[in-house]
Amino acid sequence: MKHLLSAADLDAATATLVLDTAAEMATLAGREVKKLPTLRGRTVVNLFYEDSTRTRISFEAAAKRLSADVINFSVKGSSVSKGESLKDTALTLQAMGADAVVIRHPASGAPHRLATWVDGSVVNAGDGTHEHPTQALLDAYTMRARLGRLAGLSVAVVGDVLHSRVARSNVHLLATLGAKVTLVGPPTLIPTDLRTEVSYDLDAVLPDADVVMMLRVQRERMAASYFPSAREYARRYGLDGPRMRRLPDHAIVMHPGPMNRGMEIAPEVADSARSTIVEQVANGVSVRMAVLYLLLGGKS
């Protein structure tokens, strides 16, 4: 693996290798000394053109636990806000000797462009409404840890699929690993280009679901009116207590965060034993450690 740009690029063997490596990394979390010397002397740059404290901190923790040096390149107030292009920034990072660049960018495809301009590895931490591959990997890891398998699982991805790079990456990765994905939401928020099952009725999907993944309603990406009101959306597509009780006993509830409590997910659901939301955060560090290790660990 040279880069991680898209979940669609991963075959089943590579994806499983990441998950298995992440499981080994997770054993570190229980140790008193949580660091490995594996990436000592390597430099990982976090290049975030969009605010995302959670994802940036997760990558930073992952790199530091592998003893890498981390440079956080904050775009606000930097030369970028003064008009520097992505290519010029890439050349600057290249001159600094970045071994890996973790990039989040509002333009779909930006990480792929960056990969052509730097010698180091590029990890896509979210590009526009396109993909967010490490989120899909940590979601798959969480499902496998809770339910023991991925092949044959029935996964409902509910909500604002249209604007969700998390949903896109999950559809690609879960299909590769043998799970069955159903997209659920109002017709205005379901894209037509993802080849998977679709339902506009959440209640019909719940009794057969092993996993329900609730997506955040992304008001900041919406220019038009995709649904009549927040209340109407919550009534039809929000996961509340009564809906949660229609799920099979073993089923889990996921959310990539940050949550709109009371909108797509009720507090009693988010805080229930079925919820994996806190685990997903912990698993995110292990999975990102695995990705950085596999990208950089073999290089001398």
N, C-alpha and C positions, 0 to 999 in steps of 0.2 A: 504494500500500500504506500503510495507516494502522497496522495491528498485524500481528504474526505470532503467531497463537494456535494454529493447527492446520495440519498438512501437508495435511489434507483440504480446506482452504480455498483452496489454491493451484491455479490452472489451469496447463496445460502452458507457456503463454507466460510467466507470471510466474515459475514455477520455473526455466525456462531462462534468464530474465533474471538471476535471482540467481546461477545457476551461471556465466554468462558474465561477470558483474560480479566474481565471486570469482576468476575466472581472471585478470582484470586486476589485482585486488588482490594476487594471488600473485606478480606480477612485482616488487612492492615488496620482498618478502622477500630478493631477491637484491641489492638496492641497499644502498649504505653507509648512507644516511639512510633509515630505514624508515617515516618519518612523512609523512602528507599533512595539509594544513591544513583539510581539508574541514569538519570538525565543530567547529572552534574556537569556543569560547563556548557550546557545547551541554553539557548535563549528563545523563549516563547513570547511573542508579542500579541497582546489583545488589542485589536483594532476595531473599535465599535463606533459605527456611524449612527446608531440608534441607541437610546437609553435602554439598558437591560442590566440592572444591578445583579439580578439572580444568576443569569447565565454567565456574566463576566466573573463573578465571584466563584462560581462553580469551576470554571476553567482555570482560574488563578489558583484555587485550592488544589486542583488536580496536578497542575504543573509544579507547584511548590512541594507537594508530597512526593514527587519524583525528583526533587532537588534541582529542578531547572531554575534559571533566572527568568523572572517575569517582568516585562515592560508593559505597562498599561498606557496605551496611546489614546488619550481622550480627545475626541474630535472637536467638541465644543471649546471655543477659545483657542484652538490650534490654528496652524497654517491652513488647514482644510477649510475652516470657516472664512479664511481670507481668500479662498478661491483656488487652492491647490487641488489638482486633479488626482484621481485615484492612482494613475500611473506614476505621477511625481512622488506621491507618498510611498508607493511600492518601491521605487528606486531608492528612496531614503532608507526604508527598512532593509533593503538589500545591502546598502552600504554599511549599515549597522551590524550586519551579519546575523539576521534573524534566522534561526533554524526552523521555526514554525510560526505562521501567522494565523491567528484565530480571528476571523472577520465576521462582523454583522453589518449589513448594509441594506438601505431601503430599496435598492434597485435589484430586481431579480437578475441573476447571472453575474453579479459583481465578483463573487469568489472565483468563478471560472476565468474571468479576465485576469484577476490578480495572479492566479496560478501560472499564467503565461509570462508574467513579468518578474517573478522572484524565483530563486533557486531552491528555497526552502519549501517545506510542506505547508499547504493551506488547508485550514479546517473551516468549513462553512458553519457559522453559529447563527444562521438565519439570514436569508436574502429575500427581501420583499415579501411577496405572498407565495414564493416558490418552494423552498425547502428548509428544513432544520434537522439534519440527519442525526445529530447526537441526541436530540430529544426523542426521536423515534427509537433509537437504540436503548436509551434508558427506560422508555416505556416498555419495550419488548423484554428487557431485563427484569423489570418489575413484575410483568405478567408471568414470566417463567418462574421467578422466585416464589410468587404467591400460589400459582396454579400448577406448577410442575412441568408445564409443556407450553408450546406455541402452536404446533401443528394441530389443526382441527378446532382451535378455539373460535368462538363466535364473538366478534368485537363490534360493538355499536359505537360509531364516532358521531357525536351529537352536537349540532349547533351551527356556528358560523364557519362552515367548511370552506366557503368561497375565498375568504381572506386568510385562511389558516395554513401556514407553511408546515405546522406540526401535523395537521391532518394529511397533507400531501405526502410527507415523508413516511408517516405511519402506514398509509395505504400501500406504498411501494414496498416497504420493508416487511410488513406483516404478510403480504401476498407471497413474497420470496420465501418466508419462513413457514408458510403453509396454513396461516390463519384465514378465516373468512371475515371480511370487513363489510359492514353495512353503514352507509352514510345516512344520517337522520337529521332533518331540519326543514325549515320552510323552503319551498321551491326556489325562492329568490336567493337563498344562501347555499345552494348545492351546485357546484360547477358541473359542466357537462363533459369535461375532458377526462375525468377519472373513471377508469373502467372497473367499476365494482358495483355491488348492489346498493340500491337507494330506497329509502322509505320516508314518507312525509308524516308518518304516524308513530310517535315515540312509544305510546302504550302498546302497540302491536308487536314491537321489537323486544321489549323488556323480558318477557317470560322465557325467551330462549337465549338470552345474552349471557356469556361468561364474563365479559368485560364491558363496562359502559364508560366511555371516555367523553367527558364533558368539555367542550371548548369555550374559551372566553369569548364573549361578544365584543368584537374589536371596533368600538365606536370610532377610534382614531383613524381607522382605515376606511371608514364608510363615508362616501360622498353623497350617497342617495338614500332614500328611505327603503330599507329592505324588509321592514316589518312595521306594523301599525304603531305599537307602543311597547315599552319594556314590560308592562304588565301583561299584555297579550302574549308576548314571547315567553315569559315565565310560565304562564298558564298552559301553553301548548308544548313547550320544549324544555322547561326547567325540571330538574330532578329534585323532587321533594320527598318527604317521608313516605306518603302513601305509594308513590311510584317506586321508590326503593324497595318497598316490601313486596312488590310484584316480581322482583328478580329471583332467580334460583338461589338457594341457600349459600352456594359457594362463590357466587358472583362478586366481582370487585368493582369499585368506582374509582376512576382516575380523573385527574385534571392537571394540565401542564402548568397552570399558574401564570400570572396571578389571577385569583378568583374574583368574580363579582358575586359575593354571597347574597342570596336572595333573588338573584337574576337567573343564571343558568344552573345554580346549585344552592340548595337550602343549607343553612348552617348545620342542621342535625344530620344531614347526609355527609357533608364535608368532614364532620368530626366523628363519624361513626366507625365501627370496627371494619366495615367493608372498604373504607377510604384508604387509598395508598398514597395520598398527596404528600405526606411528610416523607415516606419512604422514597418516593420519586426523587426528592431533592438529594437525599443521601446517596441513592443509587446513581444519580447524575455525576457525582464526583468520581465514583468508581469507574463508570463507563468512560468518562473523559480522560481519566488516568490511563485506561486501557488503550484508547485511541492515540493519545500522545506517545505512549510506550511503543505501540506497534508502528507508528509513523517514524519515530526518532530513535527508539531503543536499539535497533539493529545497526545504526550507523556509528562508525568510529570517528 
